[in-house]
Amino acid sequence: MTEAKKSLKRTLIGKVVSDKRAKTVTVLIERRVKHELYGKIVGKSSKYHAHDEKSEYKVGDIIEIAESKPISKTKNWVATRLVQKAIEV
């Protein structure tokens, strides 16, 4: 069997909004969903704490996070890769 197995872990792509904690980044995931009753497209967002071992991701970076076993009370995601570097002003 040379086929690559598809990962069962969920992955999300979002923007780093905080990197103040040690080895942790806060990632904002935004999605657009249809309102159940009225049918209007509404923007929803969620924040996740993701483990960043080397503290390599900074505020404004767009990164991919993957689900993992719980690392701490609030942290059960791991930063996997950089999608886009933050634009410096």
CORTA-V599538 format. One record per pair of residues at least 24 apart in sequence whose ideal C-beta (glycine too) atoms are under 8 Angstrom apart, sorted by the first residue. I is the first residue (numbers start at 1). J is the second residue. D is the distance in Angstrom with one decimal. If there is no record, write none. Layout:
I|J|D + I|J|D
This chain:
7|66|7.7 + 9|66|5.0 + 9|67|4.6 + 9|68|7.2 + 10|66|7.2 + 10|67|4.6 + 11|64|5.7 + 11|65|6.9 + 11|66|4.9 + 11|67|7.6 + 11|80|7.0 + 12|48|7.3 + 12|64|7.2 + 12|65|5.5 + 12|77|7.8 + 13|62|6.6 + 13|63|7.3 + 13|64|5.1 + 13|65|7.8 + 13|83|5.8 + 14|48|7.4 + 14|62|7.1 + 14|63|7.1 + 14|65|7.0 + 15|60|6.9 + 15|61|7.3 + 15|62|5.4 + 15|63|8.0 + 16|57|5.2 + 16|58|6.6 + 16|59|5.6 + 16|60|6.5 + 16|61|4.7 + 16|62|7.7 + 16|63|6.1 + 16|86|7.8 + 17|47|7.0 + 17|59|6.6 + 18|59|6.7 + 19|52|7.5 + 19|55|7.0 + 19|57|6.4 + 19|58|5.7 + 19|59|5.6 + 21|49|7.7 + 22|55|7.3 + 23|51|6.3 + 23|52|5.9 + 23|53|6.0 + 23|55|6.2 + 24|49|5.5 + 24|50|7.0 + 24|51|6.5 + 24|52|6.3 + 24|75|6.3 + 25|49|7.5 + 25|50|5.4 + 25|52|4.7 + 25|57|5.1 + 25|63|7.4 + 25|79|6.1 + 26|50|7.7 + 27|63|6.6 + 27|65|5.6 + 27|77|7.4 + 27|79|7.6 + 48|77|5.0 + 49|74|5.0 + 49|75|4.4 + 49|77|6.9 + 50|75|7.1 + 50|77|4.2 + 50|78|6.1 + 50|79|4.6 + 51|75|5.8 + 51|77|7.0 + 51|78|4.7 + 51|79|6.6 + 52|79|4.7 + 56|82|7.8 + 57|82|6.8 + 58|86|5.9 + 59|86|6.7 + 60|86|2.9 + 60|87|6.9 + 61|85|6.0 + 61|86|4.9
